[in-house]
Amino acid sequence: MTRTISRAEVEALAIPLDDIARNVADAFCAGATGDIVWKPKTMLASEGGAFQMSTFAAWRRRDLSLFHMLVGPTSEAVEGGAPGYLSRQLVFERASGSPIALLDGTYTSNVLPVAIGRTLAKLLARPRTGVATIIGAGVQARMNLEALDGVLPIEEVRIITRTAKSAESFCEFIRQRGQKPVIVEVGPQALKGADIVISTIPASPGLKPFLDPEWVEPGTFVNVVDLGRSWKNSFSKFDRVIVDDRIQAEQQHKDGRLLHGGPFDSEIADVLTGTKPGRVAESERIVLIHPGNVVGVMGVTTAVLSAFRACGAV
């Protein structure tokens, strides 16, 4: 019988973020060499915001294959604070086809953008003490701020969020970390002098883009966790636009899930393998868009399976 692994079991492993990030980077590099083969996400949307999405991949060196599945309910069915979708990974031995486990994918969905943000910030952001502007105040906002520890010595955190309650909660979280929180209004001043900008706005009915790339100053690194839904579609004004997977991004643009459909300067794997450089100039305005790629999912999944095997659970 296939081992079913719950969200609580995965989170109880408390896998260090650097372990996740190393596995994710390894996976992207393996994808660049052809050791991982995969197909972009296929999406079926229906009325009310409901959707189904699937993708799959195989990693020869790790002898793993997986199917990655997401199901999104209608907007009316999502209760306040609840996830906007459900995710699962069904994992097999690649060579034999024998099933290994069915994993709840909530942890994967939460930690993948965080691991990517930590890894790419080392290569794309200016390594200096400075200011972070974070749009949103939920789980992704907190996790992505924590992911900068040891990468960027952030002293001031500016917050753009819709409610006073979420803003104050995030402020307290920031104070406890020894950083200075500042609640700011939407506008050019919110991004002025920021070394890194992270947008984490969840999907919601009637949401309209409210951030303008024109406000981003020279030298800023923008980490788009929210598929760019909070940004006006003018990313082409950046010096560099980096995406997790170009083909998938173009398809998701056609599906209406991703506002920006290109052009893209490079993919994450290009930067990690040195095919394309990281930051090359102090003044570069760089944006990273990563709507989620099965290669990254494979990286997280291998880290989870390794941790379970280490304790004899799989």
C-alpha positions in Angstrom: 0.0 0.0 0.0 1.3 3.5 -0.9 2.4 5.4 2.2 0.2 8.5 2.7 2.0 11.4 4.3 0.0 14.2 5.9 0.8 17.9 6.1 1.3 17.6 9.9 3.8 14.8 9.4 5.8 16.8 6.8 5.9 19.9 8.9 6.9 17.9 12.0 10.1 17.0 10.2 11.3 20.6 10.6 13.6 20.4 7.6 16.1 23.3 7.6 15.3 25.7 4.8 18.9 25.5 3.6 18.4 21.7 3.0 15.2 22.5 1.0 17.0 25.2 -0.9 20.0 23.0 -1.8 17.6 20.3 -3.1 15.7 22.8 -5.1 18.8 24.3 -6.7 20.1 20.7 -7.4 16.8 20.0 -9.2 16.9 23.1 -11.4 20.5 22.2 -12.4 19.4 18.6 -13.1 16.6 20.0 -15.3 19.1 22.1 -17.2 21.2 19.0 -18.1 18.2 16.8 -18.9 18.6 14.6 -15.8 15.1 15.7 -14.9 12.5 15.6 -17.7 9.1 17.2 -17.2 6.0 18.8 -18.8 4.6 22.3 -18.0 1.4 22.6 -16.0 -1.9 21.9 -17.7 -4.8 23.9 -16.3 -8.6 23.5 -16.6 -10.5 26.5 -15.3 -14.3 26.6 -14.6 -16.8 29.1 -13.3 -16.5 30.7 -10.0 -12.7 30.6 -10.0 -12.5 26.8 -9.6 -9.6 25.0 -11.4 -7.7 21.8 -11.7 -4.0 21.7 -12.6 -1.5 18.9 -13.1 2.1 18.3 -14.1 4.6 15.5 -13.9 8.4 14.9 -13.9 11.0 12.2 -13.7 14.5 12.4 -12.1 16.8 9.7 -13.4 19.7 10.1 -10.9 17.3 10.1 -7.9 15.1 7.3 -9.5 12.0 9.2 -8.8 8.9 10.1 -10.8 6.0 12.3 -9.5 2.6 13.6 -10.5 1.9 17.0 -9.0 -1.8 17.9 -8.7 -3.7 21.0 -7.6 -7.4 21.6 -7.2 -8.9 25.0 -6.5 -12.4 25.5 -5.2 -14.7 28.4 -6.2 -14.0 31.7 -4.4 -17.3 31.4 -2.5 -16.2 28.1 -1.0 -12.9 29.4 0.4 -13.3 30.4 4.1 -11.3 33.3 5.4 -7.7 32.3 6.0 -8.1 28.9 4.3 -5.8 27.9 1.4 -7.0 28.8 -2.1 -6.2 25.3 -3.4 -5.4 21.8 -2.4 -2.2 20.1 -3.5 -0.8 16.5 -3.7 2.3 14.8 -4.9 2.1 11.1 -6.0 5.7 9.7 -6.0 7.0 6.6 -7.7 10.3 4.8 -8.3 11.2 5.9 -11.8 12.7 2.6 -13.0 10.2 0.1 -11.6 7.1 2.3 -11.5 6.5 1.2 -7.9 4.5 3.7 -5.8 6.4 5.2 -2.9 4.1 7.8 -1.3 1.2 10.2 -1.6 2.2 13.5 0.0 0.0 16.4 1.1 1.4 19.3 -1.0 0.6 22.2 1.3 4.1 22.3 2.7 5.6 22.0 -0.8 3.5 24.9 -2.1 4.4 27.1 0.9 8.1 26.4 1.0 9.0 26.3 -2.7 8.8 30.0 -3.4 10.6 30.7 -0.1 13.5 28.4 -1.0 13.7 30.0 -4.5 13.6 33.5 -3.0 16.5 32.7 -0.6 18.6 31.1 -3.3 18.2 33.7 -5.9 18.5 36.7 -3.5 22.1 35.6 -3.0 22.7 36.0 -6.7 20.4 38.9 -7.7 20.2 41.3 -4.8 22.8 43.8 -3.6 24.5 42.3 -0.6 24.2 45.3 1.8 22.3 46.4 4.9 19.1 47.9 3.8 15.4 48.1 3.4 12.8 45.4 2.4 9.3 46.4 1.2 6.9 43.5 1.5 3.4 43.6 0.0 1.1 41.4 2.0 1.3 40.3 5.6 0.4 36.5 5.5 2.3 33.3 5.7 4.4 34.0 2.5 5.3 37.5 3.7 6.7 36.1 7.0 8.4 33.1 5.5 10.1 35.1 2.8 11.3 37.7 5.3 12.8 34.9 7.4 14.4 33.4 4.3 16.5 36.5 4.0 18.3 35.8 7.3 22.0 35.3 6.5 21.5 36.6 3.0 20.6 40.2 3.3 21.0 42.1 6.6 17.6 43.8 6.5 17.1 46.5 9.2 13.8 48.1 8.0 10.7 46.3 6.7 8.0 48.3 5.0 4.6 46.8 4.9 1.8 47.3 2.4 -1.4 45.4 3.4 -5.1 45.9 3.2 -6.2 45.6 6.9 -4.9 47.2 10.1 -5.2 43.9 12.0 -2.9 42.0 9.6 -0.5 45.0 9.5 -0.1 45.2 13.3 0.3 41.4 13.6 3.1 41.5 11.0 4.7 44.5 12.8 4.9 42.6 16.0 6.5 39.7 14.2 9.1 42.0 12.7 9.8 43.7 16.1 10.4 40.3 17.7 13.0 39.7 15.0 14.8 42.9 16.0 13.9 44.8 12.8 12.1 48.0 12.3 8.5 47.8 10.9 7.0 50.7 8.9 3.4 50.6 7.6 3.3 52.4 4.3 0.7 53.5 1.7 0.7 52.3 -1.9 2.8 54.6 -4.0 6.3 55.4 -5.2 7.5 56.3 -1.7 6.9 52.8 -0.5 9.5 51.4 -2.9 11.9 54.4 -2.7 15.3 53.2 -1.4 14.2 49.6 -1.1 16.9 47.0 -1.7 14.4 44.2 -2.1 10.6 44.2 -2.8 8.6 41.0 -2.2 5.0 40.8 -3.4 2.8 38.1 -1.8 -0.8 39.1 -2.5 -3.2 36.1 -2.7 -5.8 35.8 -5.4 -9.1 37.4 -4.6 -12.2 38.3 -6.6 -11.9 41.8 -8.2 -8.3 42.3 -7.4 -6.7 44.8 -9.7 -2.9 45.5 -10.1 -1.9 48.4 -7.9 2.0 48.4 -8.1 3.8 50.1 -10.9 7.3 48.9 -12.0 8.1 52.5 -12.7 8.3 53.0 -9.0 11.2 50.5 -8.7 14.5 52.3 -8.3 17.8 51.3 -9.9 19.5 48.5 -8.0 16.3 47.0 -6.5 15.6 43.2 -6.7 11.9 42.4 -7.0 10.8 38.9 -5.9 7.3 38.3 -7.3 5.8 35.4 -5.3 2.2 36.2 -6.3 2.4 35.5 -10.0 2.5 39.3 -10.6 -1.2 39.8 -9.8 -0.4 42.9 -7.8 1.7 44.5 -10.5 0.7 46.4 -13.6 1.9 44.6 -16.7 5.0 46.5 -17.6 7.7 44.2 -16.4 9.5 44.7 -19.7 10.7 48.0 -18.2 13.0 46.1 -15.9 16.6 45.5 -16.9 16.2 41.8 -16.4 13.1 39.6 -16.1 13.9 36.1 -14.8 11.3 33.2 -14.7 11.4 29.7 -13.3 10.4 28.2 -16.7 9.9 30.2 -19.9 7.6 27.7 -21.7 5.4 27.2 -18.7 5.1 30.9 -18.1 4.1 31.5 -21.7 1.4 28.8 -21.4 0.1 30.2 -18.1 -0.1 33.6 -19.7 -2.3 32.1 -22.4 -4.4 30.4 -19.7 -4.9 33.8 -18.0 -3.1 32.8 -14.8 0.0 34.9 -15.4 -0.3 38.5 -16.5 3.2 38.9 -17.9 3.9 36.6 -20.9 7.4 37.7 -21.7 9.9 38.5 -22.9 12.1 36.8 -20.3 15.8 37.4 -20.0 16.6 34.1 -18.4 15.3 31.1 -16.4 16.3 30.2 -12.8 18.4 27.3 -14.1 20.4 29.7 -16.3 21.5 31.7 -13.3 22.2 28.7 -11.1 24.4 27.0 -13.7 26.2 30.2 -14.7 24.8 30.1 -18.3 23.5 33.6 -17.5 25.1 35.8 -14.8 23.6 37.0 -11.5 23.6 40.7 -10.8 26.3 42.3 -12.9 25.7 46.0 -12.1 24.8 48.0 -8.9 22.1 49.8 -10.9 20.3 46.8 -12.4 16.5 46.5 -11.8 15.8 42.8 -11.7 12.5 41.0 -11.3 12.1 37.3 -10.5 8.7 35.7 -11.4 8.2 32.1 -10.2 4.6 30.8 -10.4 5.7 27.3 -9.5 7.5 24.7 -11.6 7.4 20.9 -11.2 11.2 20.8 -11.2 11.2 22.9 -8.0 8.5 20.7 -6.6 10.7 17.7 -7.3 13.5 19.3 -5.3 11.3 19.9 -2.3 9.8 16.4 -2.6 13.3 14.8 -2.6 14.2 16.7 0.6 11.0 15.5 2.3 11.5 11.9 1.3 15.1 11.9 2.4 14.1 13.2 5.8 11.4 10.5 6.2 13.8 7.8 5.1 16.4 9.0 7.6 13.9 8.3 10.3 12.7 5.0 8.8 9.2 6.2 8.0 9.3 5.5 4.2 
